Amino acid sequence: MERRKIGIILILLSSLFFALMAATVKSLNNVPVAEKIFFRNLLGIIVSTYIILKKGRKISGNNKKLLFLRSVFGLLGVACYFFALSKIPLADAVILNKLSPFFVIVLSAIFLKEKFNKTQVISLIAALIGAAFVIKPQFSYTIIPAFIGLLSAFFAGAAYTAIRHLRHTDSPEIIVFYFTLFSTLTMIPIMASGYFVLPTLNDMIKLILLGVFATTAQFLMTNAYRFAPAGELSIYTYMNIVFSMILGIVIWFEIPDIFSLIGAFLIITAGVINYFSNKVKG
């Protein structure tokens, strides 16, 4: 029981740091997305390389094709997420991004032949209805950032589906290393082509904090799963939404409207349903 409590505390702290990361991204409104992605992953390369070398493992992965696909999907997910964060309220972007587990259900069924039950279908429908409330479909260009936020969840779901398969062939630090290295190297030519702004001292501090928050969140989440199974901890990751709502209100006075609140309630409820469904299956 004590180990489970430690796991819960670590996953809650991870959710807090992911919310702080999102808030930092949003605060860097004058910095291009490519630059934010570069700094978000730079520290991750250093930390993952250190862990790999400390454990005496080879940096070359086993399933290179899938490591590459995971990196591509992960990068697209982060790019869409960072873009959405700069255009829509913090809580809305985070809520839409938290739909990724439901895309994992669908993609795992298609590509990994994993079966899902009727309860998970109900949770998926509830999550999609919740997304509709957050997006608030209308015939206006303002809907585009919200749909890009939804795309961030899809690409993240695709990346997590790849990770589900990679766990049989490669260690977590190898997966993180490939993703951070690919993301950082890909951003260099993009920044060189004009998508780079010389950061002010204030922006530089925020960019460093962005990397610290992202890496700390990842480290806390990875360690949480050492103390308790992922199925037991997944429900607590939805605290990310609560933390983001609080940060959005405190920093930008973004008061969620009734539709966003209903959407958040439906998506969290869907997460709870999916959580108990997995426990029954387990």
C-alpha positions as a Markdown table, in Angstrom:
| # | Residue | x | y | z |
|---|---|---|---|---|
| 1 | Met | 0.0 | 0.0 | 0.0 |
| 2 | Glu | 2.9 | 2.4 | 0.8 |
| 3 | Arg | 4.4 | 1.9 | -2.6 |
| 4 | Arg | 1.1 | 2.7 | -4.2 |
| 5 | Lys | 0.8 | 5.9 | -2.2 |
| 6 | Ile | 4.3 | 6.9 | -3.4 |
| 7 | Gly | 3.3 | 6.2 | -7.0 |
| 8 | Ile | 0.2 | 8.4 | -6.6 |
| 9 | Ile | 2.2 | 11.3 | -5.1 |
| 10 | Leu | 4.7 | 11.1 | -7.9 |
| 11 | Ile | 2.1 | 11.0 | -10.7 |
| 12 | Leu | 0.3 | 14.0 | -9.1 |
| 13 | Leu | 3.5 | 15.9 | -9.0 |
| 14 | Ser | 4.1 | 14.8 | -12.6 |
| 15 | Ser | 0.7 | 16.3 | -13.6 |
| 16 | Leu | 1.6 | 19.5 | -11.8 |
| 17 | Phe | 4.8 | 19.9 | -13.7 |
| 18 | Phe | 3.2 | 19.1 | -17.0 |
| 19 | Ala | 0.7 | 21.9 | -16.2 |
| 20 | Leu | 3.6 | 24.2 | -15.4 |
| 21 | Met | 5.2 | 23.2 | -18.7 |
| 22 | Ala | 2.0 | 24.1 | -20.6 |
| 23 | Ala | 1.7 | 27.4 | -18.8 |
| 24 | Thr | 5.3 | 28.2 | -19.6 |
| 25 | Val | 4.7 | 27.4 | -23.3 |
| 26 | Lys | 1.7 | 29.7 | -23.3 |
| 27 | Ser | 3.6 | 32.5 | -21.7 |
| 28 | Leu | 6.2 | 32.4 | -24.5 |
| 29 | Asn | 3.8 | 33.9 | -27.0 |
| 30 | Asn | 6.6 | 35.8 | -29.0 |
| 31 | Val | 8.8 | 32.7 | -29.4 |
| 32 | Pro | 8.1 | 30.4 | -32.4 |
| 33 | Val | 6.9 | 26.9 | -31.8 |
| 34 | Ala | 10.0 | 25.3 | -33.3 |
| 35 | Glu | 12.2 | 27.2 | -30.8 |
| 36 | Lys | 10.0 | 26.1 | -27.8 |
| 37 | Ile | 10.2 | 22.4 | -29.0 |
| 38 | Phe | 14.0 | 22.7 | -29.3 |
| 39 | Phe | 14.4 | 23.8 | -25.7 |
| 40 | Arg | 11.7 | 21.5 | -24.4 |
| 41 | Asn | 13.7 | 18.5 | -25.6 |
| 42 | Leu | 17.3 | 19.7 | -25.2 |
| 43 | Leu | 17.5 | 18.8 | -21.5 |
| 44 | Gly | 15.8 | 15.5 | -22.2 |
| 45 | Ile | 18.6 | 14.4 | -24.4 |
| 46 | Ile | 21.2 | 15.2 | -21.7 |
| 47 | Val | 19.2 | 13.4 | -19.0 |
| 48 | Ser | 18.3 | 10.3 | -21.1 |
| 49 | Thr | 21.9 | 10.0 | -22.3 |
| 50 | Tyr | 23.2 | 10.2 | -18.8 |
| 51 | Ile | 20.8 | 7.4 | -17.6 |
| 52 | Ile | 21.7 | 5.2 | -20.6 |
| 53 | Leu | 25.5 | 5.6 | -20.0 |
| 54 | Lys | 25.1 | 5.1 | -16.2 |
| 55 | Lys | 23.3 | 1.8 | -16.8 |
| 56 | Gly | 26.0 | 0.7 | -19.3 |
| 57 | Arg | 23.6 | 0.3 | -22.2 |
| 58 | Lys | 24.1 | 0.9 | -25.9 |
| 59 | Ile | 22.5 | 4.1 | -27.3 |
| 60 | Ser | 21.5 | 2.3 | -30.5 |
| 61 | Gly | 17.9 | 1.0 | -30.1 |
| 62 | Asn | 16.6 | -2.4 | -31.1 |
| 63 | Asn | 13.4 | -1.6 | -33.1 |
| 64 | Lys | 14.7 | 1.4 | -35.0 |
| 65 | Lys | 11.7 | 1.7 | -37.4 |
| 66 | Leu | 9.2 | 1.9 | -34.6 |
| 67 | Leu | 11.4 | 4.2 | -32.5 |
| 68 | Phe | 11.5 | 6.5 | -35.6 |
| 69 | Leu | 7.7 | 6.4 | -36.0 |
| 70 | Arg | 7.2 | 7.0 | -32.2 |
| 71 | Ser | 9.5 | 10.1 | -32.5 |
| 72 | Val | 7.6 | 11.4 | -35.6 |
| 73 | Phe | 4.2 | 11.0 | -34.0 |
| 74 | Gly | 5.5 | 12.4 | -30.7 |
| 75 | Leu | 7.0 | 15.5 | -32.4 |
| 76 | Leu | 3.7 | 16.2 | -34.3 |
| 77 | Gly | 1.8 | 15.8 | -31.1 |
| 78 | Val | 4.0 | 18.3 | -29.2 |
| 79 | Ala | 4.0 | 20.8 | -32.2 |
| 80 | Cys | 0.1 | 20.7 | -32.4 |
| 81 | Tyr | -0.1 | 21.0 | -28.6 |
| 82 | Phe | 2.3 | 24.0 | -28.3 |
| 83 | Phe | 0.4 | 25.7 | -31.2 |
| 84 | Ala | -3.0 | 25.2 | -29.5 |
| 85 | Leu | -1.6 | 26.5 | -26.2 |
| 86 | Ser | -0.7 | 29.8 | -27.8 |
| 87 | Lys | -4.1 | 30.2 | -29.4 |
| 88 | Ile | -6.8 | 29.0 | -27.0 |
| 89 | Pro | -7.2 | 29.0 | -23.2 |
| 90 | Leu | -4.7 | 26.9 | -21.3 |
| 91 | Ala | -7.3 | 24.6 | -19.7 |
| 92 | Asp | -9.1 | 24.0 | -23.1 |
| 93 | Ala | -5.8 | 23.0 | -24.8 |
| 94 | Val | -4.9 | 20.6 | -21.9 |
| 95 | Ile | -8.5 | 19.1 | -21.8 |
| 96 | Leu | -8.3 | 18.3 | -25.6 |
| 97 | Asn | -4.8 | 16.9 | -25.2 |
| 98 | Lys | -6.0 | 14.5 | -22.4 |
| 99 | Leu | -8.1 | 12.7 | -25.1 |
| 100 | Ser | -5.0 | 10.8 | -26.2 |
| 101 | Pro | -5.8 | 7.7 | -24.1 |
| 102 | Phe | -9.0 | 7.3 | -26.0 |
| 103 | Phe | -7.2 | 7.4 | -29.3 |
| 104 | Val | -4.8 | 4.7 | -27.9 |
| 105 | Ile | -7.9 | 2.5 | -27.4 |
| 106 | Val | -8.9 | 2.8 | -31.1 |
| 107 | Leu | -5.3 | 2.7 | -32.6 |
| 108 | Ser | -4.3 | -0.3 | -30.4 |
| 109 | Ala | -7.4 | -2.2 | -31.6 |
| 110 | Ile | -6.5 | -1.4 | -35.3 |
| 111 | Phe | -2.7 | -1.9 | -35.2 |
| 112 | Leu | -2.0 | -4.1 | -32.2 |
| 113 | Lys | -5.2 | -6.2 | -32.4 |
| 114 | Glu | -6.0 | -5.4 | -28.8 |
| 115 | Lys | -9.7 | -5.9 | -27.9 |
| 116 | Phe | -11.8 | -3.3 | -26.2 |
| 117 | Asn | -15.1 | -3.8 | -24.4 |
| 118 | Lys | -18.5 | -2.1 | -24.5 |
| 119 | Thr | -17.7 | 0.0 | -21.4 |
| 120 | Gln | -14.6 | 1.4 | -23.2 |
| 121 | Val | -16.9 | 2.2 | -26.2 |
| 122 | Ile | -19.1 | 4.2 | -23.9 |
| 123 | Ser | -16.1 | 6.1 | -22.4 |
| 124 | Leu | -14.9 | 6.8 | -26.0 |
| 125 | Ile | -18.3 | 8.3 | -27.0 |
| 126 | Ala | -18.4 | 10.4 | -23.7 |
| 127 | Ala | -14.9 | 11.7 | -24.4 |
| 128 | Leu | -15.8 | 12.7 | -28.0 |
| 129 | Ile | -18.9 | 14.5 | -26.8 |
| 130 | Gly | -16.8 | 16.3 | -24.2 |
| 131 | Ala | -14.4 | 17.3 | -26.9 |
| 132 | Ala | -17.3 | 18.8 | -28.9 |
| 133 | Phe | -18.2 | 20.9 | -25.9 |
| 134 | Val | -14.7 | 22.2 | -25.5 |
| 135 | Ile | -14.2 | 22.9 | -29.2 |
| 136 | Lys | -17.6 | 24.5 | -29.6 |
| 137 | Pro | -17.9 | 23.9 | -33.3 |
| 138 | Gln | -18.8 | 27.0 | -35.3 |
| 139 | Phe | -18.3 | 28.2 | -38.9 |
| 140 | Ser | -15.3 | 30.4 | -38.1 |
| 141 | Tyr | -11.6 | 30.3 | -38.4 |
| 142 | Thr | -11.4 | 30.4 | -34.6 |
| 143 | Ile | -12.2 | 26.7 | -34.6 |
| 144 | Ile | -8.9 | 25.8 | -36.3 |
| 145 | Pro | -6.7 | 26.1 | -33.1 |
| 146 | Ala | -9.1 | 23.9 | -31.2 |
| 147 | Phe | -9.1 | 21.2 | -33.9 |
| 148 | Ile | -5.2 | 21.4 | -33.9 |
| 149 | Gly | -5.5 | 20.8 | -30.1 |
| 150 | Leu | -7.5 | 17.7 | -30.9 |
| 151 | Leu | -4.9 | 16.6 | -33.4 |
| 152 | Ser | -2.3 | 16.9 | -30.7 |
| 153 | Ala | -4.2 | 14.2 | -28.8 |
| 154 | Phe | -4.4 | 12.0 | -31.9 |
| 155 | Phe | -0.7 | 12.1 | -32.5 |
| 156 | Ala | 0.1 | 11.6 | -28.8 |
| 157 | Gly | -2.2 | 8.6 | -28.9 |
| 158 | Ala | -0.3 | 7.2 | -31.9 |
| 159 | Ala | 3.0 | 7.8 | -30.1 |
| 160 | Tyr | 1.7 | 6.0 | -27.0 |
| 161 | Thr | 0.5 | 3.1 | -29.1 |
| 162 | Ala | 4.0 | 2.8 | -30.6 |
| 163 | Ile | 5.4 | 2.8 | -27.0 |
| 164 | Arg | 3.0 | 0.0 | -26.0 |
| 165 | His | 4.8 | -2.2 | -28.6 |
| 166 | Leu | 8.3 | -0.8 | -28.0 |
| 167 | Arg | 8.2 | -1.8 | -24.3 |
| 168 | His | 8.9 | -5.3 | -25.5 |
| 169 | Thr | 12.1 | -4.3 | -27.3 |
| 170 | Asp | 13.5 | -1.1 | -25.9 |
| 171 | Ser | 14.0 | 0.5 | -22.5 |
| 172 | Pro | 12.1 | 3.8 | -21.5 |
| 173 | Glu | 15.4 | 5.8 | -21.6 |
| 174 | Ile | 16.1 | 4.7 | -25.1 |
| 175 | Ile | 12.6 | 5.7 | -26.2 |
| 176 | Val | 13.0 | 9.1 | -24.6 |
| 177 | Phe | 16.5 | 9.5 | -26.1 |
| 178 | Tyr | 15.4 | 8.8 | -29.6 |
| 179 | Phe | 12.3 | 11.1 | -29.3 |
| 180 | Thr | 14.2 | 14.1 | -27.8 |
| 181 | Leu | 17.2 | 13.7 | -30.2 |
| 182 | Phe | 14.9 | 13.5 | -33.2 |
| 183 | Ser | 12.8 | 16.5 | -32.1 |
| 184 | Thr | 15.8 | 18.6 | -31.3 |
| 185 | Leu | 17.7 | 17.9 | -34.6 |
| 186 | Thr | 14.5 | 18.4 | -36.6 |
| 187 | Met | 14.0 | 21.8 | -35.2 |
| 188 | Ile | 17.5 | 23.1 | -36.1 |
| 189 | Pro | 16.9 | 23.5 | -39.9 |
| 190 | Ile | 13.4 | 24.9 | -39.2 |
| 191 | Met | 14.8 | 27.5 | -36.8 |
| 192 | Ala | 17.7 | 28.3 | -39.3 |
| 193 | Ser | 15.2 | 29.0 | -42.0 |
| 194 | Gly | 13.7 | 31.9 | -40.1 |
| 195 | Tyr | 11.7 | 30.4 | -37.3 |
| 196 | Phe | 14.0 | 31.7 | -34.6 |
| 197 | Val | 13.7 | 34.7 | -32.4 |
| 198 | Leu | 16.7 | 35.8 | -30.2 |
| 199 | Pro | 15.2 | 35.4 | -26.8 |
| 200 | Thr | 15.2 | 38.2 | -24.2 |
| 201 | Leu | 16.7 | 37.4 | -20.8 |
| 202 | Asn | 13.2 | 36.8 | -19.5 |
| 203 | Asp | 12.3 | 34.5 | -22.4 |
| 204 | Met | 15.6 | 32.6 | -22.0 |
| 205 | Ile | 14.8 | 31.9 | -18.3 |
| 206 | Lys | 11.3 | 30.7 | -19.4 |
| 207 | Leu | 12.8 | 28.5 | -22.1 |
| 208 | Ile | 15.2 | 26.9 | -19.6 |
| 209 | Leu | 12.3 | 26.4 | -17.2 |
| 210 | Leu | 10.3 | 24.8 | -20.0 |
| 211 | Gly | 13.0 | 22.1 | -20.4 |
| 212 | Val | 13.2 | 21.7 | -16.6 |
| 213 | Phe | 9.4 | 21.3 | -16.2 |
| 214 | Ala | 9.1 | 18.9 | -19.1 |
| 215 | Thr | 12.0 | 16.7 | -18.1 |
| 216 | Thr | 11.0 | 16.7 | -14.4 |
| 217 | Ala | 7.4 | 15.8 | -15.3 |
| 218 | Gln | 8.7 | 12.9 | -17.5 |
| 219 | Phe | 11.1 | 11.7 | -14.8 |
| 220 | Leu | 8.4 | 11.8 | -12.1 |
| 221 | Met | 5.9 | 9.9 | -14.3 |
| 222 | Thr | 8.5 | 7.2 | -15.2 |
| 223 | Asn | 9.4 | 6.7 | -11.5 |
| 224 | Ala | 5.7 | 6.7 | -10.5 |
| 225 | Tyr | 5.2 | 3.6 | -12.6 |
| 226 | Arg | 8.0 | 1.8 | -10.7 |
| 227 | Phe | 5.9 | 2.0 | -7.6 |
| 228 | Ala | 2.5 | 1.1 | -9.0 |
| 229 | Pro | 1.0 | -0.3 | -12.3 |
| 230 | Ala | 0.0 | 2.2 | -15.0 |
| 231 | Gly | -3.6 | 1.1 | -14.8 |
| 232 | Glu | -3.8 | 2.2 | -11.1 |
| 233 | Leu | -2.2 | 5.6 | -11.7 |
| 234 | Ser | -3.8 | 6.7 | -15.0 |
| 235 | Ile | -6.9 | 8.2 | -13.3 |
| 236 | Tyr | -4.7 | 10.6 | -11.4 |
| 237 | Thr | -3.1 | 12.1 | -14.5 |
| 238 | Tyr | -6.4 | 14.0 | -15.1 |
| 239 | Met | -5.4 | 16.3 | -12.3 |
| 240 | Asn | -3.4 | 18.0 | -15.0 |
| 241 | Ile | -6.7 | 19.5 | -16.1 |
| 242 | Val | -7.5 | 20.9 | -12.7 |
| 243 | Phe | -3.9 | 22.3 | -12.2 |
| 244 | Ser | -4.1 | 23.9 | -15.7 |
| 245 | Met | -7.5 | 25.5 | -14.9 |
| 246 | Ile | -6.1 | 27.0 | -11.7 |
| 247 | Leu | -3.0 | 28.3 | -13.5 |
| 248 | Gly | -5.1 | 29.7 | -16.3 |
| 249 | Ile | -7.4 | 31.6 | -13.9 |
| 250 | Val | -4.5 | 32.9 | -11.7 |
| 251 | Ile | -2.1 | 34.0 | -14.5 |
| 252 | Trp | -4.4 | 35.0 | -17.5 |
| 253 | Phe | -7.8 | 35.3 | -15.7 |
| 254 | Glu | -9.1 | 32.6 | -18.1 |
| 255 | Ile | -12.4 | 31.7 | -16.5 |
| 256 | Pro | -13.7 | 28.5 | -18.2 |
| 257 | Asp | -17.1 | 28.9 | -19.7 |
| 258 | Ile | -19.9 | 26.4 | -19.0 |
| 259 | Phe | -19.2 | 24.5 | -22.2 |
| 260 | Ser | -15.6 | 23.9 | -21.4 |
| 261 | Leu | -16.6 | 22.8 | -17.8 |
| 262 | Ile | -19.1 | 20.4 | -19.2 |
| 263 | Gly | -16.5 | 19.1 | -21.7 |
| 264 | Ala | -13.9 | 18.7 | -18.9 |
| 265 | Phe | -16.5 | 16.8 | -16.7 |
| 266 | Leu | -17.4 | 14.4 | -19.6 |
| 267 | Ile | -13.7 | 13.7 | -20.5 |
| 268 | Ile | -12.7 | 13.1 | -16.8 |
| 269 | Thr | -15.8 | 10.9 | -16.4 |
| 270 | Ala | -14.8 | 9.0 | -19.5 |
| 271 | Gly | -11.4 | 8.6 | -18.0 |
| 272 | Val | -12.9 | 7.2 | -14.8 |
| 273 | Ile | -15.0 | 4.8 | -16.8 |
| 274 | Asn | -12.0 | 3.6 | -18.8 |
| 275 | Tyr | -10.0 | 3.3 | -15.6 |
| 276 | Phe | -12.5 | 1.0 | -13.9 |
| 277 | Ser | -13.0 | -0.9 | -17.2 |
| 278 | Asn | -9.3 | -1.7 | -17.3 |
| 279 | Lys | -9.3 | -2.8 | -13.7 |
| 280 | Val | -12.1 | -5.2 | -14.4 |
| 281 | Lys | -10.2 | -6.6 | -17.4 |
| 282 | Gly | -7.1 | -6.9 | -15.4 |
